[in-house]
Each structure stands twice: as structure tokens, then as C-alpha cells.
């Protein structure tokens, strides 16, 4: 199953791809993530590992 994420330019693309990989069905190893750069509609690929839970916890919004 594929995961879909939407992020603005304020977030590092490697981090965004790593978060996407974390919530996908991808194995917990390096994973190829496809993304689209707008407004050019340029398709790109990046290879990442899923974000660690500790890092993800620091990015959460709301009660911690």
C-alpha cells in the first residue's frame, strides 16, 4: 500500500519522505519515495529510512 503526504517548502524533503516511509507498508530499511515538486510538476525520487519514533515525537503538535 502506498502512503500519501503533503508538505510545504518549510520542511526538509528528506524528513518529509522519512515520515511518509514510517507510516507506509514499506520495510523498515531504506525505501525509495517518489515525490512531486510543484509548481514545476517535476517527479523526483529519494531513498530514506523511516523516521525514528524519538525524532517523530519532537515534531508532534499538541499535548506531549
C-alpha positions in Angstrom: 0.0 0.0 0.0 1.3 3.5 -0.8 1.3 6.4 1.6 0.5 9.9 0.7 1.9 13.1 2.3 1.5 16.7 1.6 4.1 19.3 2.9 5.1 22.8 2.2 8.6 24.0 1.4 9.3 24.8 5.0 10.0 21.1 5.8 13.1 19.3 4.6 12.2 16.9 1.8 14.3 14.1 3.3 12.5 14.4 6.7 9.1 14.5 4.9 10.0 11.4 2.9 11.2 9.7 6.1 7.9 10.4 7.9 6.0 9.1 4.9 8.0 5.9 4.9 7.3 5.5 8.6 3.6 5.4 8.0 3.7 3.3 4.8 3.8 -0.5 4.5 7.5 -0.2 3.4 10.0 -2.4 5.1 12.0 -0.8 7.9 15.0 -0.4 5.7 16.0 2.1 3.1 12.9 2.9 1.0 12.6 4.7 -2.3 10.0 7.5 -2.0 8.5 9.3 -5.0 7.6 13.0 -4.7 6.4 15.7 -7.0 7.9 19.2 -6.9 5.4 22.0 -7.6 4.8 24.2 -9.5 7.1 22.5 -12.0 5.3 19.2 -11.6 8.8 17.6 -11.6 8.7 13.9 -10.4 11.7 13.0 -8.2 12.8 10.1 -6.0 14.6 10.0 -2.7 15.9 7.0 -0.7 15.3 7.2 3.0 14.9 5.2 6.2 11.7 5.6 8.2 11.9 8.3 10.8 12.8 7.1 14.4 10.0 7.3 17.0 12.1 9.7 19.1 12.5 12.2 16.3 8.9 11.9 15.3 7.9 12.7 18.9 9.7 16.0 18.8 7.7 17.0 15.7 4.3 16.3 17.1 1.8 19.2 17.6 -0.4 19.3 20.7 -0.1 17.6 24.1 3.2 15.9 24.7 
